[in-house]
Amino acid sequence: MTKCIKPHDKINIVVYILLSFLMICMIEMTIKYPTNNLISWQMLLGTLIGTILLLIVGKKWNRIYDKIGRKSAIYWMCLGMFGIALYAVSMSREDNRYTMIDYQQIYSAAADLAVGKEITNENYFLTYSNNLKPMLLLSVLFRIADFMHLPAFHFVLGINVLQILLVIWGCGYLTERNGDSRWRFPILMAYVFFLPIWGMASVFYTDSMSFGLGILGLAMLKKAHNTDGKARWCWLGGASAYLVLAIAWKITAIIPVIAAVIIVLWQKVQSDRKNIIEFLIIFGALSMMLSIWTNKYDIARQAKTTANPLISWVALGIKGNGSWDNNREFILNLNELATTHEKKEYALNYIKENKNSFFDLEHLIQKNSQNFANGNMGVREFLFIEKDDGTFLWNLFSPWGKYYWRMSQYCFCYLSSIYMLLMLGMFQCVIEIFRGREVSPLLMVCQLSFFGIYIFLMLWEANNRQMYNQMPGLILGAVLSLREILLNKPIKNSD
């Protein structure tokens, strides 16, 4: 007998239908107009094959886990081996600091500040104040390395690899419920086969240093909820610290947290008020301390009246494909202005003059492709693309490399297969609601998080690299979609 659908669930169904339609349109545009001169029909075929393979592997793994059980020792050993391999491969990339201009500016200023020198490129940070906190944080890491008499690059690389491992642990831990940890190993394998991570681990830029921090913060909050005593405070402190760092490195990293708040309130998910209040107190205190520390630098105070305003990034993305390269004239004119107020007025006028361009179908298609139809995640920006350094990574990610074409095909199909799983997960959620079953709140968080970054990047400057720090949420959402699709019976939620 069909159960009566509650009004709340009816709204959920309507929202899922709308989001599914948007997802279908996005995937269609992505596959129809791929970047890197890829061939559309080949990418469609590759995406379908990749999606089917993931469904088959997911079903097989489900059965294998039922037979072999948890096997934590094997999981931790594999996680450690991945970290060692990632660090070893990345050690050859020290010279990447001389590649992308923005990265050069941040790295050189942080290195100077770490040894007590004056910043020689102040004008850059007076214009792009969004990179000021990342530079200051990087300088702290360089100072710690100097204090410990360690090479700065290798020390920060170790920190970055450790953070990646923590994010992988966090994704796996978030999927656990009622002691069932079957999906943490597939998540680990998803990261192993995510090629851009091998090229971005050695980059200490905003996108890479904010990688998965929102997801990691959520995992630590869940751990705090499940822990008693002094350890609980450690997890609360860790969650607070990583989320403060997420905002400082790149604010888009907290999109999963914003999505989580919305889902908790909308679904009326039971939460521990004590933990939340204590977390907010610690988070607020750390945020205030970081703000006070940053404002001690004269350049931080000066930048408030000279930096490019946030609205300028919206104006930058309103024409063409929305990329920096496609809108150089706007940037050059903007940077000639002296004050933030003048720049804001110029950007607002530019938006008014070109507002019709935003709704142009060709612009939307180009911007969608620029943001979501390239699985390389901007790794090439941190290579000397025309100079063969003899490494396998160069041959993978440089357009002059031996394997660039195949790598681009693989990365596109990898990313598109994740999109497909997210879409199938939405279809399954509608079915589950009709059946009267509870949909995983965590899956809803991942789905909402993806649409959050989608809308943001369609309004903002277009750059596929900005998807890199969102990949943990996408991978988690894809695996949770697999779990939902392969679920044969309702399980009491404990996400």
Secondary structure, DSSP 8 states (H G I E B T S, - for coil): ------HHHHHHHHHHHHHHHHHHHHHHHHHHS-STT--HHHHHHHHHHHHHHHHHHHHHHHHHHHHH---HHHHHHHHHHHHHHHHHHHGGGGGGGGSSHHHHHHHHHHHHHHTT---S-HHHHHH-GGGHHHHHHHHHHHHHHHHTT--HHHHHHHHHHHHHHHHHHHHHHHH-BTTB-TTHHHHHHHHHT-THHHHHTT--SHHHHTTTHHHHHHHHHHHHHT--THHHHHHHHHHHHHHHHHHHH-GGGGHHHHHHHHHHHHHT----HHHHHHHHHHHHHHHHHHHHHHHTSHHHHHHTTTS--THHHHHHTSSTTS-SGGGHHHHHHHHT--SHHHHHHHHHHHHHHTHHHHT-HHHHHHHHHHHHS-TTTTGGGGS-TTS--S-HHHHHHSTTSTTHHHHHHHHHHHHHHHHHHHHHHHHHHHHHHHTT----HHHHHHHHHHHHHHHHHHHS---GGGGGGGHHHHHHHHHHHHHHHH--S------
